[in-house]
Amino acid sequence: MKKGTRGKLVTFEGCEGSGKSTQLRLLGEYLTSRGTDFIMTREPGGSVIAEEIRKIILNGDYTEMCPECEAMLYAAARVQHLKEIVAPALDSGKLVICDRYVDSSFAYQGFARGLGMEFIRSINSFALENYPPDITLFLDISPAAAFERKHGADKNDRLESLGLQFHERVYKGYKSLVGEPRFCPVDCGGTKFETAEKIRNLLIERGILD
Ligand code: TYD
């Protein structure tokens, strides 16, 4: 990447069980093998302070946490991580791959928890205005289909215990973002290697990789 050019921000999104971690690993291996200058990071977290905020948000004991507080903590962790980790990397021309970003807040808090997209937009305005993703790769598989793929079709009772309804709402939330030019659904129906190839092709088509 040329000096003086801002690097690109690639974000990964998906529901539980969508294979996001596997695809991040495969892309990381590919980028390393071709000598690309990149960082891979994640939300919520990715910096010391943001990881501390992550511990509060994901602490199962804090059942009384209201959705607004949850959404604002995700936004707080986001802005800290952006300023401390993402922005300096982009400014030095690096490619940044981020596991989850604002669209997780749209899908989980805005849609599934019912806070509304406008509320999420307003508390995330710093990220959205200054660091919109260049491309968002949404691993498009419903939670039910992902669970079936992993455990077989006959385990519906376990789906319930995992809060399937909530995750299906998250999936619907993601689907409502389809249509934004940067938001690219990636069909995950094939093998993990086929999905990885689709991802690489999309990154090439969008001019992120050559
Ligand atoms: P994590 O264990 O990293 O999940 P995953 O491997 O699925 O990415 O936990 C992150 C959780 O935080 C995940 O359930 C999604 C949720 N989340 C939100 O609800 N809103 C957000 O803005 C972000 C970034 C994550």
Residues whose N, C-alpha, C, O or C-beta is under 5 A from the ligand:
A	BS01	TYD	E16 E43 P44 Y74 R100 Y101 S104 S105 Y108
